[in-house]
Amino acid sequence: MNVKNALIFTENNSLFVRKPNGLEYEFQNVDKPELGFEYEVLVYDDIEVKIMKWNREVNFDMQEKTELSDAEKEMVEQYIENSEPPMGTSLNNQIMERINDQVTDMLRETIDIHGFTDLAEVTFAGREGSNHPSRSNARRVMEYGDAVYNIFDQICAEIKATREDSLKEFEEYMQHIPNPTKLPDHPQG
């Protein structure tokens, strides 16, 4: 994985960390990390700046920012390297959560494509013995959901059995999950 480290400490005392392997975690209501230099807010991500005095009257873009020096960047990198995630946080769990979120979105999209408002309506219309006018579309949605969640379950089993340093990229896991498709002979809603 080729991921840029990140450390963000906000004006609300939230700390976000991203490790080189892609593991991300956040702490709320924490003291600012002792990095060996002064700051009130710090962003080390796509931009590398510190804010010495946070002005609550203006948003982030309007704050007075100072670029981090090379020495300060080194101190941030060292902090990230030494930082430990919260108990129970792992890259394996993070990837499975992202895949679950994506699969849930794909199922919602399929429900929408086939003209339904939610899974309850799909279940009602597609149940055995239903005479609902859209029962075939409802059954397609349910079959898609079955297929996608079976694949998701297999992917999760693989991820759980894989060492963190041997995990694939998120996109590699997602390529096994079929995208929602609209059948041309079945009009939308």
C-alpha positions in Angstrom: 0.0 0.0 0.0 1.3 3.4 -0.9 -0.5 5.7 1.6 0.7 9.0 3.0 0.9 9.3 6.7 -1.4 11.8 8.3 -1.8 13.5 11.7 -4.5 16.1 12.3 -5.1 17.7 15.6 -8.2 20.0 15.6 -9.3 23.0 17.6 -11.9 20.6 19.3 -9.1 18.4 20.7 -9.7 15.6 18.2 -6.7 13.6 16.9 -6.7 11.7 13.6 -3.8 9.5 12.6 -3.2 7.5 9.4 -0.4 5.0 9.3 1.6 4.0 6.2 -0.4 0.8 5.8 -3.6 2.8 5.6 -4.8 2.2 9.1 -6.8 5.2 10.3 -8.0 6.0 13.8 -9.3 8.9 15.8 -9.3 10.1 19.4 -11.8 12.6 20.8 -11.2 15.0 23.7 -7.4 14.4 24.0 -4.5 16.6 24.9 -2.5 17.8 22.0 0.5 15.5 21.2 3.9 16.6 22.4 5.8 16.9 19.2 8.6 19.1 20.3 7.2 22.3 18.8 4.4 24.8 19.5 1.0 24.7 17.7 -2.7 24.9 18.6 -4.0 23.1 15.5 -2.0 20.9 13.2 -2.6 19.4 9.7 -0.1 17.0 8.3 -1.8 15.4 5.3 -2.5 16.9 1.9 -1.2 20.1 3.4 1.4 20.4 6.1 0.6 23.4 8.3 0.3 24.5 11.9 -1.9 27.2 13.4 -0.3 28.9 16.3 -3.5 30.6 17.6 -7.0 29.4 16.6 -9.4 32.2 15.9 -12.9 30.9 16.7 -14.4 33.7 14.7 -13.3 32.3 11.3 -13.2 29.0 9.6 -10.1 26.9 8.8 -9.5 28.4 5.4 -9.3 31.9 6.9 -6.9 31.0 9.8 -3.3 32.2 9.8 -1.2 29.1 8.9 2.5 28.4 9.1 4.1 25.7 6.9 5.8 22.9 8.8 9.6 22.9 8.7 11.5 19.7 7.7 12.4 19.1 11.3 8.8 19.5 12.4 7.7 17.1 9.7 10.2 14.6 11.0 8.8 14.9 14.5 5.3 14.4 13.2 6.4 11.3 11.3 8.1 9.9 14.4 4.9 10.4 16.4 2.9 8.6 13.8 5.3 5.7 13.7 5.2 5.4 17.5 1.4 5.9 17.8 -0.8 3.0 18.7 -4.4 2.6 17.6 -7.2 2.2 20.1 -7.9 -1.3 21.4 -9.8 -3.4 18.9 -8.8 -1.1 15.9 -7.1 -3.0 13.1 -6.6 -2.6 9.4 -8.5 -5.9 8.9 -11.6 -4.5 10.7 -11.3 -1.1 8.9 -11.3 -2.8 5.5 -14.3 -5.0 6.4 -16.2 -1.9 7.6 -15.5 -0.1 4.4 -16.6 -3.1 2.3 -19.8 -3.4 4.4 -20.5 0.3 3.9 -20.0 -0.1 0.1 -22.1 -3.2 -0.1 -24.9 -1.5 1.9 -24.8 1.5 -0.6 -24.9 -0.9 -3.5 -27.9 -2.7 -2.1 -29.6 0.7 -1.6 -28.8 1.6 -5.2 -30.3 -1.7 -6.4 -33.4 -1.0 -4.4 -33.7 2.4 -6.0 -32.9 1.2 -9.5 -35.8 -1.3 -9.3 -38.3 1.3 -8.1 -38.5 0.5 -4.4 -38.1 2.9 -1.4 -36.6 0.4 1.1 -35.9 -3.2 1.9 -39.2 -3.6 3.7 -41.1 -2.8 0.5 -38.8 -5.2 -1.4 -39.5 -7.9 1.1 -43.3 -7.3 1.0 -43.4 -7.2 -2.8 -41.1 -10.2 -3.4 -42.4 -12.6 -0.7 -43.5 -16.1 -1.8 -47.1 -16.0 -3.0 -47.0 -12.3 -3.7 -49.2 -10.9 -6.5 -47.5 -7.5 -6.3 -47.0 -6.0 -9.8 -43.3 -5.5 -9.2 -42.7 -8.9 -7.6 -40.1 -10.0 -10.2 -38.1 -6.8 -9.6 -38.3 -7.3 -5.9 -37.0 -10.8 -6.3 -34.2 -9.6 -8.4 -33.2 -7.2 -5.6 -33.4 -9.9 -3.0 -31.3 -12.3 -5.2 -28.7 -9.5 -5.7 -28.6 -8.9 -2.0 -28.1 -12.6 -1.3 -25.3 -12.9 -3.9 -23.6 -9.7 -2.7 -23.7 -10.6 1.0 -22.5 -14.2 0.3 -19.5 -12.7 -1.5 -19.0 -10.2 1.3 -19.1 -13.0 3.9 -16.4 -14.9 1.9 -14.2 -11.8 1.6 -14.5 -11.1 5.4 -13.5 -14.7 6.1 -10.4 -14.2 3.9 -9.6 -10.8 5.5 -9.9 -12.2 9.1 -7.5 -15.0 8.2 -4.9 -12.6 6.7 -2.1 -11.0 8.5 -2.3 -7.2 8.5 0.9 -6.8 6.5 -0.4 -9.2 3.8 -3.8 -7.6 3.2 -4.8 -6.5 -0.3 -5.9 -3.0 -1.3 -9.6 -2.2 -0.6 -10.3 -2.0 -4.4 -8.9 -5.5 -4.9 -11.5 -6.9 -2.5 -14.3 -4.8 -4.0 -13.6 -6.0 -7.6 -15.2 -9.4 -6.6 -18.6 -7.7 -5.7 -20.9 -7.2 -8.7 -22.2 -3.7 -9.3 -25.9 -3.0 -9.3 -27.4 -3.2 -12.8 -30.7 -2.2 -14.3 -32.3 -4.7 -16.6 -33.4 -3.0 -19.9 -36.7 -4.9 -20.0 -37.7 -3.8 -16.5 -38.5 -0.1 -16.2 -37.6 1.8 -13.2 -40.3 2.7 -10.6 
